[in-house]
Amino acid sequence: MLSRPYLLVGLGCAALVLAVAVFLAFPVGGVISTAIARLTAPASTTASAGNGVVWARIPYCGCFDSPATDNVSAALKKAQLAGTVKILNPTEGLLYFVVAYDPKTASREQIAAAIVAGGGEVVAGPP
């Protein structure tokens, strides 16, 4: 009679472990980040806004709770540069993005330095 409660506890623990494994295999943040990336403006729209644009990329993993470009945004803010980060679709483990800025208030070199300080890598253009 004592074995029945142990069996129920064992089954409950097994179900919990299975639920955690499924949650870790399919993180919710990755789905949301990808959905957000697909909703952003296309690169041609961003470039036609009349602002300066710097292309960059950063390693991408769907396991992050927040967008991978948060460090870049923080570096822009710390350098007191007014730049807008536009996230594009992740490609081959890298998240491509552009930083649009007003050339009258900042130079390309200043924006590029902030991107590098935030962990990004400046690239010549889209993949």
TILUM-753063 format. One record per atom (N, C-alpha, C, CB): x, y, z; atom name; residue in three letters. Coordinates in nm, 3 decimals, padded with zeros to 5 digits, always signed. Glycine has a CB too. Example, Ala and Ser with C-alpha at 12.3 -4.5 7.8 and 13.67 -1.06 7.14 Angstrom:
<atoms>
px;py;pz;site;code
+01.319;-00.569;+00.780;N;ALA
+01.230;-00.450;+00.780;CA;ALA
+01.320;-00.330;+00.780;C;ALA
+01.131;-00.447;+00.905;CB;ALA
+01.285;-00.225;+00.708;N;SER
+01.367;-00.106;+00.714;CA;SER
+01.290;+00.003;+00.787;C;SER
+01.408;-00.060;+00.572;CB;SER
</atoms>
This chain:
<atoms>
px;py;pz;site;code
+00.080;-00.119;+00.000;N;MET
+00.000;+00.000;+00.000;CA;MET
+00.086;+00.127;+00.000;C;MET
-00.092;-00.001;+00.119;CB;MET
+00.203;+00.122;+00.060;N;LEU
+00.291;+00.238;+00.063;CA;LEU
+00.354;+00.266;-00.072;C;LEU
+00.399;+00.218;+00.167;CB;LEU
+00.358;+00.169;-00.160;N;SER
+00.423;+00.189;-00.289;CA;SER
+00.339;+00.275;-00.383;C;SER
+00.452;+00.055;-00.354;CB;SER
+00.208;+00.278;-00.365;N;ARG
+00.122;+00.357;-00.454;CA;ARG
+00.152;+00.507;-00.443;C;ARG
-00.026;+00.331;-00.421;CB;ARG
+00.168;+00.569;-00.325;N;PRO
+00.203;+00.712;-00.318;CA;PRO
+00.340;+00.740;-00.380;C;PRO
+00.201;+00.760;-00.173;CB;PRO
+00.435;+00.649;-00.360;N;TYR
+00.567;+00.669;-00.420;CA;TYR
+00.559;+00.664;-00.572;C;TYR
+00.666;+00.562;-00.369;CB;TYR
+00.473;+00.579;-00.623;N;LEU
+00.453;+00.571;-00.767;CA;LEU
+00.395;+00.701;-00.820;C;LEU
+00.361;+00.452;-00.802;CB;LEU
+00.297;+00.757;-00.751;N;LEU
+00.237;+00.884;-00.793;CA;LEU
+00.338;+00.998;-00.787;C;LEU
+00.116;+00.917;-00.706;CB;LEU
+00.418;+01.002;-00.682;N;VAL
+00.521;+01.106;-00.670;CA;VAL
+00.623;+01.091;-00.783;C;VAL
+00.591;+01.099;-00.531;CB;VAL
+00.662;+00.969;-00.811;N;GLY
+00.758;+00.944;-00.920;CA;GLY
+00.704;+00.987;-01.054;C;GLY
+00.795;+00.797;-00.925;CB;GLY
+00.577;+00.955;-01.082;N;LEU
+00.515;+00.997;-01.207;CA;LEU
+00.503;+01.149;-01.216;C;LEU
+00.377;+00.933;-01.222;CB;LEU
+00.471;+01.212;-01.104;N;GLY
+00.461;+01.358;-01.101;CA;GLY
+00.596;+01.423;-01.129;C;GLY
+00.408;+01.406;-00.965;CB;GLY
+00.702;+01.371;-01.070;N;CYS
+00.836;+01.425;-01.095;CA;CYS
+00.877;+01.404;-01.240;C;CYS
+00.939;+01.360;-01.001;CB;CYS
+00.845;+01.288;-01.295;N;ALA
+00.878;+01.262;-01.435;CA;ALA
+00.805;+01.359;-01.527;C;ALA
+00.843;+01.116;-01.472;CB;ALA
+00.678;+01.388;-01.497;N;ALA
+00.603;+01.484;-01.578;CA;ALA
+00.663;+01.623;-01.568;C;ALA
+00.456;+01.487;-01.534;CB;ALA
+00.708;+01.661;-01.450;N;LEU
+00.770;+01.792;-01.430;CA;LEU
+00.900;+01.802;-01.508;C;LEU
+00.796;+01.817;-01.280;CB;LEU
+00.982;+01.699;-01.503;N;VAL
+01.108;+01.699;-01.577;CA;VAL
+01.081;+01.708;-01.727;C;VAL
+01.191;+01.572;-01.544;CB;VAL
+00.983;+01.636;-01.775;N;LEU
+00.947;+01.640;-01.917;CA;LEU
+00.900;+01.781;-01.957;C;LEU
+00.836;+01.536;-01.947;CB;LEU
+00.819;+01.844;-01.873;N;ALA
+00.770;+01.979;-01.902;CA;ALA
+00.886;+02.079;-01.907;C;ALA
+00.668;+02.022;-01.797;CB;ALA
+00.981;+02.067;-01.817;N;VAL
+01.097;+02.157;-01.816;CA;VAL
+01.181;+02.134;-01.941;C;VAL
+01.182;+02.136;-01.689;CB;VAL
+01.200;+02.008;-01.979;N;ALA
+01.279;+01.978;-02.098;CA;ALA
+01.214;+02.037;-02.224;C;ALA
+01.295;+01.826;-02.114;CB;ALA
+01.084;+02.027;-02.235;N;VAL
+01.013;+02.083;-02.350;CA;VAL
+01.024;+02.235;-02.350;C;VAL
+00.865;+02.041;-02.350;CB;VAL
+01.012;+02.297;-02.234;N;PHE
+01.023;+02.442;-02.224;CA;PHE
+01.162;+02.490;-02.265;C;PHE
+00.992;+02.489;-02.081;CB;PHE
+01.266;+02.418;-02.223;N;LEU
+01.402;+02.458;-02.258;CA;LEU
+01.432;+02.432;-02.406;C;LEU
+01.503;+02.384;-02.172;CB;LEU
+01.370;+02.331;-02.463;N;ALA
+01.394;+02.301;-02.605;CA;ALA
+01.327;+02.403;-02.696;C;ALA
+01.344;+02.160;-02.638;CB;ALA
+01.216;+02.457;-02.654;N;PHE
+01.141;+02.555;-02.734;CA;PHE
+01.116;+02.680;-02.652;C;PHE
+01.007;+02.495;-02.784;CB;PHE
+01.220;+02.766;-02.633;N;PRO
+01.202;+02.884;-02.550;CA;PRO
+01.105;+02.983;-02.613;C;PRO
+01.335;+02.952;-02.525;CB;PRO
+01.025;+03.044;-02.531;N;VAL
+00.925;+03.141;-02.578;CA;VAL
+00.993;+03.266;-02.629;C;VAL
+00.827;+03.176;-02.466;CB;VAL
+01.103;+03.308;-02.567;N;GLY
+01.172;+03.431;-02.607;CA;GLY
+01.219;+03.428;-02.751;C;GLY
+01.289;+03.455;-02.517;CB;GLY
+01.264;+03.310;-02.799;N;GLY
+01.310;+03.299;-02.936;CA;GLY
+01.198;+03.323;-03.035;C;GLY
+01.372;+03.163;-02.959;CB;GLY
+01.081;+03.274;-03.005;N;VAL
+00.967;+03.293;-03.093;CA;VAL
+00.928;+03.440;-03.096;C;VAL
+00.848;+03.206;-03.049;CB;VAL
+00.928;+03.503;-02.981;N;ILE
+00.891;+03.644;-02.973;CA;ILE
+00.995;+03.730;-03.043;C;ILE
+00.874;+03.689;-02.827;CB;ILE
+01.124;+03.702;-03.022;N;SER
+01.229;+03.780;-03.085;CA;SER
+01.220;+03.770;-03.236;C;SER
+01.367;+03.736;-03.038;CB;SER
+01.196;+03.649;-03.286;N;THR
+01.184;+03.631;-03.430;CA;THR
+01.062;+03.705;-03.484;C;THR
+01.176;+03.483;-03.466;CB;THR
+00.953;+03.700;-03.410;N;ALA
+00.832;+03.770;-03.453;CA;ALA
+00.856;+03.921;-03.455;C;ALA
+00.714;+03.737;-03.360;CB;ALA
+00.925;+03.972;-03.356;N;ILE
+00.956;+04.116;-03.352;CA;ILE
+01.047;+04.152;-03.469;C;ILE
+01.023;+04.155;-03.218;CB;ILE
+01.145;+04.066;-03.497;N;ALA
+01.238;+04.095;-03.607;CA;ALA
+01.165;+04.101;-03.740;C;ALA
+01.348;+03.988;-03.613;CB;ALA
+01.063;+04.019;-03.759;N;ARG
+00.990;+04.019;-03.884;CA;ARG
+00.897;+04.138;-03.898;C;ARG
+00.912;+03.892;-03.898;CB;ARG
+00.863;+04.202;-03.787;N;LEU
+00.772;+04.315;-03.792;CA;LEU
+00.842;+04.448;-03.816;C;LEU
+00.693;+04.322;-03.666;CB;LEU
+00.975;+04.448;-03.811;N;THR
+01.047;+04.574;-03.828;CA;THR
+01.046;+04.617;-03.973;C;THR
+01.191;+04.561;-03.778;CB;THR
+01.081;+04.743;-03.994;N;ALA
+01.078;+04.799;-04.129;CA;ALA
+01.186;+04.736;-04.216;C;ALA
+01.097;+04.952;-04.124;CB;ALA
+01.159;+04.719;-04.344;N;PRO
+01.260;+04.667;-04.435;CA;PRO
+01.377;+04.763;-04.446;C;PRO
+01.200;+04.641;-04.574;CB;PRO
+01.491;+04.713;-04.485;N;ALA
+01.611;+04.795;-04.493;CA;ALA
+01.595;+04.910;-04.591;C;ALA
+01.731;+04.710;-04.533;CB;ALA
+01.525;+04.889;-04.702;N;SER
+01.508;+04.995;-04.800;CA;SER
+01.429;+05.112;-04.742;C;SER
+01.439;+04.942;-04.926;CB;SER
+01.330;+05.083;-04.656;N;THR
+01.253;+05.188;-04.592;CA;THR
+01.340;+05.266;-04.495;C;THR
+01.132;+05.129;-04.519;CB;THR
+01.423;+05.194;-04.421;N;THR
+01.511;+05.259;-04.323;CA;THR
+01.611;+05.349;-04.394;C;THR
+01.586;+05.153;-04.239;CB;THR
+01.668;+05.302;-04.503;N;ALA
+01.769;+05.380;-04.573;CA;ALA
+01.709;+05.502;-04.642;C;ALA
+01.840;+05.294;-04.675;CB;ALA
+01.583;+05.497;-04.679;N;SER
+01.523;+05.608;-04.750;CA;SER
+01.475;+05.719;-04.657;C;SER
+01.409;+05.559;-04.834;CB;SER
+01.492;+05.703;-04.529;N;ALA
+01.445;+05.802;-04.434;CA;ALA
+01.530;+05.928;-04.434;C;ALA
+01.440;+05.743;-04.296;CB;ALA
+01.644;+05.930;-04.507;N;GLY
+01.727;+06.049;-04.513;CA;GLY
+01.829;+06.054;-04.402;C;GLY
+01.642;+06.171;-04.508;CB;GLY
+01.831;+05.956;-04.315;N;ASN
+01.929;+05.951;-04.207;CA;ASN
+02.052;+05.875;-04.252;C;ASN
+01.868;+05.885;-04.082;CB;ASN
+02.159;+05.893;-04.175;N;GLY
+02.275;+05.809;-04.195;CA;GLY
+02.242;+05.671;-04.141;C;GLY
+02.402;+05.868;-04.126;CB;GLY
+02.298;+05.569;-04.202;N;VAL
+02.269;+05.432;-04.161;CA;VAL
+02.399;+05.356;-04.148;C;VAL
+02.175;+05.362;-04.261;CB;VAL
+02.414;+05.284;-04.038;N;VAL
+02.528;+05.196;-04.018;CA;VAL
+02.475;+05.055;-04.003;C;VAL
+02.614;+05.239;-03.894;CB;VAL
+02.522;+04.962;-04.086;N;TRP
+02.483;+04.822;-04.079;CA;TRP
+02.573;+04.751;-03.978;C;TRP
+02.491;+04.753;-04.218;CB;TRP
+02.515;+04.658;-03.906;N;ALA
+02.594;+04.582;-03.808;CA;ALA
+02.531;+04.446;-03.786;C;ALA
+02.606;+04.660;-03.675;CB;ALA
+02.603;+04.362;-03.714;N;ARG
+02.550;+04.231;-03.676;CA;ARG
+02.602;+04.195;-03.538;C;ARG
+02.591;+04.121;-03.780;CB;ARG
+02.531;+04.102;-03.477;N;ILE
+02.565;+04.057;-03.342;CA;ILE
+02.526;+03.910;-03.333;C;ILE
+02.493;+04.144;-03.232;CB;ILE
+02.599;+03.830;-03.255;N;PRO
+02.558;+03.690;-03.241;CA;PRO
+02.414;+03.680;-03.191;C;PRO
+02.653;+03.615;-03.144;CB;PRO
+02.339;+03.586;-03.247;N;TYR
+02.197;+03.572;-03.213;CA;TYR
+02.169;+03.436;-03.154;C;TYR
+02.110;+03.595;-03.336;CB;TYR
+02.093;+03.437;-03.047;N;CYS
+02.044;+03.313;-02.985;CA;CYS
+01.903;+03.341;-02.935;C;CYS
+02.139;+03.265;-02.868;CB;CYS
+01.810;+03.254;-02.967;N;GLY
+01.673;+03.270;-02.923;CA;GLY
+01.656;+03.249;-02.773;C;GLY
+01.583;+03.176;-02.997;CB;GLY
+01.765;+03.215;-02.703;N;CYS
+01.755;+03.188;-02.560;CA;CYS
+01.762;+03.315;-02.475;C;CYS
+01.866;+03.092;-02.518;CB;CYS
+01.789;+03.430;-02.537;N;PHE
+01.795;+03.554;-02.461;CA;PHE
+01.655;+03.601;-02.424;C;PHE
+01.868;+03.663;-02.541;CB;PHE
+01.641;+03.660;-02.305;N;ASP
+01.512;+03.714;-02.263;CA;ASP
+01.480;+03.846;-02.332;C;ASP
+01.510;+03.733;-02.112;CB;ASP
+01.583;+03.920;-02.370;N;SER
+01.563;+04.049;-02.433;CA;SER
+01.636;+04.050;-02.567;C;SER
+01.613;+04.166;-02.341;CB;SER
+01.603;+04.144;-02.653;N;PRO
+01.672;+04.150;-02.783;CA;PRO
+01.823;+04.163;-02.764;C;PRO
+01.619;+04.267;-02.867;CB;PRO
+01.898;+04.101;-02.854;N;ALA
+02.044;+04.101;-02.845;CA;ALA
+02.101;+04.241;-02.865;C;ALA
+02.103;+04.006;-02.948;CB;ALA
+02.024;+04.332;-02.920;N;THR
+02.073;+04.467;-02.947;CA;THR
+02.058;+04.561;-02.828;C;THR
+02.001;+04.525;-03.067;CB;THR
+02.010;+04.511;-02.714;N;ASP
+01.995;+04.598;-02.597;CA;ASP
+02.127;+04.660;-02.555;C;ASP
+01.936;+04.520;-02.481;CB;ASP
+02.238;+04.584;-02.563;N;ASN
+02.369;+04.639;-02.525;CA;ASN
+02.411;+04.749;-02.621;C;ASN
+02.474;+04.528;-02.523;CB;ASN
+02.378;+04.735;-02.748;N;VAL
+02.411;+04.838;-02.846;CA;VAL
+02.330;+04.965;-02.817;C;VAL
+02.384;+04.788;-02.991;CB;VAL
+02.202;+04.948;-02.788;N;SER
+02.118;+05.065;-02.753;CA;SER
+02.171;+05.134;-02.628;C;SER
+01.972;+05.022;-02.730;CB;SER
+02.215;+05.056;-02.530;N;ALA
+02.270;+05.114;-02.407;CA;ALA
+02.401;+05.188;-02.436;C;ALA
+02.294;+05.004;-02.301;CB;ALA
+02.484;+05.134;-02.525;N;ALA
+02.610;+05.201;-02.560;CA;ALA
+02.584;+05.332;-02.633;C;ALA
+02.698;+05.109;-02.646;CB;ALA
+02.482;+05.334;-02.720;N;LEU
+02.446;+05.459;-02.787;CA;LEU
+02.400;+05.563;-02.687;C;LEU
+02.335;+05.434;-02.892;CB;LEU
+02.319;+05.519;-02.591;N;LYS
+02.268;+05.611;-02.489;CA;LYS
+02.382;+05.662;-02.400;C;LYS
+02.161;+05.542;-02.403;CB;LYS
+02.474;+05.572;-02.364;N;LYS
+02.587;+05.612;-02.278;CA;LYS
+02.675;+05.713;-02.349;C;LYS
+02.671;+05.488;-02.238;CB;LYS
+02.693;+05.697;-02.480;N;ALA
+02.773;+05.792;-02.558;CA;ALA
+02.695;+05.917;-02.595;C;ALA
+02.824;+05.725;-02.685;CB;ALA
+02.571;+05.924;-02.552;N;GLN
+02.481;+06.037;-02.579;CA;GLN
+02.464;+06.061;-02.728;C;GLN
+02.534;+06.164;-02.512;CB;GLN
+02.441;+05.951;-02.799;N;LEU
+02.417;+05.957;-02.943;CA;LEU
+02.272;+05.919;-02.971;C;LEU
+02.515;+05.862;-03.020;CB;LEU
+02.209;+05.996;-03.055;N;ALA
+02.070;+05.968;-03.090;CA;ALA
+02.068;+05.879;-03.213;C;ALA
+01.990;+06.101;-03.116;CB;ALA
+02.054;+05.751;-03.189;N;GLY
+02.046;+05.655;-03.298;CA;GLY
+01.931;+05.560;-03.273;C;GLY
+02.179;+05.577;-03.314;CB;GLY
+01.868;+05.513;-03.379;N;THR
+01.756;+05.421;-03.368;CA;THR
+01.797;+05.286;-03.423;C;THR
+01.631;+05.475;-03.443;CB;THR
+01.786;+05.183;-03.340;N;VAL
+01.823;+05.047;-03.380;CA;VAL
+01.703;+04.980;-03.446;C;VAL
+01.872;+04.965;-03.257;CB;VAL
+01.722;+04.931;-03.567;N;LYS
+01.618;+04.858;-03.641;CA;LYS
+01.666;+04.715;-03.659;C;LYS
+01.587;+04.925;-03.779;CB;LYS
+01.596;+04.621;-03.599;N;ILE
+01.634;+04.480;-03.604;CA;ILE
+01.582;+04.417;-03.733;C;ILE
+01.581;+04.403;-03.481;CB;ILE
+01.669;+04.339;-03.798;N;LEU
+01.632;+04.265;-03.917;CA;LEU
+01.627;+04.117;-03.883;C;LEU
+01.731;+04.293;-04.034;CB;LEU
+01.599;+04.032;-03.978;N;ASN
+01.589;+03.889;-03.953;CA;ASN
+01.724;+03.828;-03.918;C;ASN
+01.530;+03.819;-04.074;CB;ASN
+01.725;+03.734;-03.823;N;PRO
+01.849;+03.662;-03.794;CA;PRO
+01.886;+03.571;-03.911;C;PRO
+01.836;+03.579;-03.664;CB;PRO
+02.017;+03.561;-03.938;N;THR
+02.066;+03.479;-04.048;CA;THR
+02.189;+03.403;-04.001;C;THR
+02.099;+03.566;-04.172;CB;THR
+02.183;+03.270;-04.006;N;GLU
+02.297;+03.183;-03.975;CA;GLU
+02.361;+03.217;-03.840;C;GLU
+02.401;+03.194;-04.084;CB;GLU
+02.281;+03.233;-03.737;N;GLY
+02.333;+03.259;-03.602;CA;GLY
+02.372;+03.402;-03.576;C;GLY
+02.450;+03.172;-03.577;CB;GLY
+02.347;+03.491;-03.669;N;LEU
+02.380;+03.633;-03.653;CA;LEU
+02.254;+03.715;-03.671;C;LEU
+02.490;+03.677;-03.753;CB;LEU
+02.239;+03.816;-03.589;N;LEU
+02.126;+03.907;-03.599;CA;LEU
+02.175;+04.036;-03.664;C;LEU
+02.061;+03.935;-03.458;CB;LEU
+02.126;+04.063;-03.783;N;TYR
+02.165;+04.184;-03.854;CA;TYR
+02.071;+04.298;-03.813;C;TYR
+02.162;+04.163;-04.008;CB;TYR
+02.127;+04.417;-03.801;N;PHE
+02.049;+04.535;-03.765;CA;PHE
+02.114;+04.658;-03.824;C;PHE
+02.035;+04.548;-03.611;CB;PHE
+02.037;+04.765;-03.829;N;VAL
+02.091;+04.893;-03.874;CA;VAL
+02.068;+04.996;-03.763;C;VAL
+02.025;+04.939;-04.008;CB;VAL
+02.157;+05.090;-03.756;N;VAL
+02.140;+05.204;-03.666;CA;VAL
+02.124;+05.327;-03.754;C;VAL
+02.261;+05.219;-03.565;CB;VAL
+02.005;+05.385;-03.749;N;ALA
+01.977;+05.507;-03.824;CA;ALA
+02.008;+05.626;-03.733;C;ALA
+01.828;+05.511;-03.874;CB;ALA
+02.074;+05.726;-03.788;N;TYR
+02.112;+05.843;-03.709;CA;TYR
+02.109;+05.968;-03.797;C;TYR
+02.252;+05.825;-03.646;CB;TYR
+02.110;+06.082;-03.732;N;ASP
+02.112;+06.210;-03.803;CA;ASP
+02.258;+06.251;-03.821;C;ASP
+02.030;+06.320;-03.725;CB;ASP
+02.306;+06.259;-03.945;N;PRO
+02.446;+06.296;-03.969;CA;PRO
+02.483;+06.436;-03.918;C;PRO
+02.476;+06.288;-04.116;CB;PRO
+02.382;+06.518;-03.890;N;LYS
+02.409;+06.653;-03.838;CA;LYS
+02.449;+06.650;-03.690;C;LYS
+02.287;+06.742;-03.858;CB;LYS
+02.408;+06.542;-03.619;N;THR
+02.435;+06.536;-03.475;CA;THR
+02.541;+06.433;-03.437;C;THR
+02.309;+06.506;-03.402;CB;THR
+02.574;+06.340;-03.528;N;ALA
+02.673;+06.238;-03.498;CA;ALA
+02.740;+06.194;-03.627;C;ALA
+02.608;+06.117;-03.426;CB;ALA
+02.861;+06.143;-03.612;N;SER
+02.933;+06.092;-03.729;CA;SER
+02.919;+05.940;-03.737;C;SER
+03.084;+06.133;-03.724;CB;SER
+02.947;+05.887;-03.853;N;ARG
+02.943;+05.742;-03.873;CA;ARG
+03.042;+05.673;-03.779;C;ARG
+02.975;+05.706;-04.021;CB;ARG
+03.157;+05.733;-03.759;N;GLU
+03.260;+05.675;-03.672;CA;GLU
+03.213;+05.668;-03.527;C;GLU
+03.388;+05.757;-03.681;CB;GLU
+03.141;+05.771;-03.480;N;GLN
+03.088;+05.769;-03.343;CA;GLN
+02.984;+05.658;-03.326;C;GLN
+03.026;+05.905;-03.308;CB;GLN
+02.896;+05.644;-03.423;N;ILE
+02.794;+05.539;-03.418;CA;ILE
+02.860;+05.402;-03.424;C;ILE
+02.692;+05.556;-03.533;CB;ILE
+02.958;+05.386;-03.513;N;ALA
+03.028;+05.258;-03.524;CA;ALA
+03.100;+05.222;-03.395;C;ALA
+03.128;+05.263;-03.640;CB;ALA
+03.161;+05.320;-03.330;N;ALA
+03.231;+05.295;-03.203;CA;ALA
+03.132;+05.251;-03.094;C;ALA
+03.307;+05.421;-03.157;CB;ALA
+03.014;+05.309;-03.092;N;ALA
+02.912;+05.269;-02.994;CA;ALA
+02.862;+05.128;-03.023;C;ALA
+02.795;+05.369;-02.995;CB;ALA
+02.848;+05.093;-03.149;N;ILE
+02.805;+04.957;-03.186;CA;ILE
+02.907;+04.855;-03.137;C;ILE
+02.785;+04.944;-03.339;CB;ILE
+03.034;+04.883;-03.160;N;VAL
+03.140;+04.792;-03.117;CA;VAL
+03.144;+04.785;-02.964;C;VAL
+03.278;+04.839;-03.172;CB;VAL
+03.126;+04.898;-02.897;N;ALA
+03.123;+04.899;-02.749;CA;ALA
+03.007;+04.817;-02.695;C;ALA
+03.112;+05.042;-02.698;CB;ALA
+02.898;+04.807;-02.771;N;GLY
+02.783;+04.728;-02.729;CA;GLY
+02.791;+04.582;-02.770;C;GLY
+02.660;+04.788;-02.785;CB;GLY
+02.903;+04.540;-02.828;N;GLY
+02.920;+04.400;-02.863;CA;GLY
+02.886;+04.367;-03.007;C;GLY
+02.838;+04.317;-02.775;CB;GLY
+02.857;+04.467;-03.089;N;GLY
+02.824;+04.444;-03.228;CA;GLY
+02.946;+04.452;-03.319;C;GLY
+02.722;+04.543;-03.273;CB;GLY
+02.925;+04.417;-03.443;N;GLU
+03.030;+04.425;-03.544;CA;GLU
+02.974;+04.501;-03.663;C;GLU
+03.080;+04.282;-03.585;CB;GLU
+03.043;+04.607;-03.704;N;VAL
+02.998;+04.689;-03.817;CA;VAL
+03.030;+04.612;-03.946;C;VAL
+03.068;+04.831;-03.817;CB;VAL
+02.931;+04.610;-04.035;N;VAL
+02.947;+04.543;-04.165;CA;VAL
+02.912;+04.641;-04.276;C;VAL
+02.858;+04.414;-04.174;CB;VAL
+02.952;+04.605;-04.400;N;ALA
+02.934;+04.695;-04.513;CA;ALA
+02.788;+04.708;-04.556;C;ALA
+03.017;+04.648;-04.630;CB;ALA
+02.709;+04.603;-04.537;N;GLY
+02.570;+04.607;-04.581;CA;GLY
+02.497;+04.481;-04.540;C;GLY
+02.562;+04.626;-04.732;CB;GLY
+02.380;+04.460;-04.598;N;PRO
+02.300;+04.343;-04.560;CA;PRO
+02.366;+04.212;-04.605;C;PRO
+02.159;+04.353;-04.621;CB;PRO
+02.328;+04.103;-04.543;N;PRO
+02.388;+03.973;-04.580;CA;PRO
+02.347;+03.929;-04.719;C;PRO
+02.349;+03.866;-04.480;CB;PRO
</atoms>
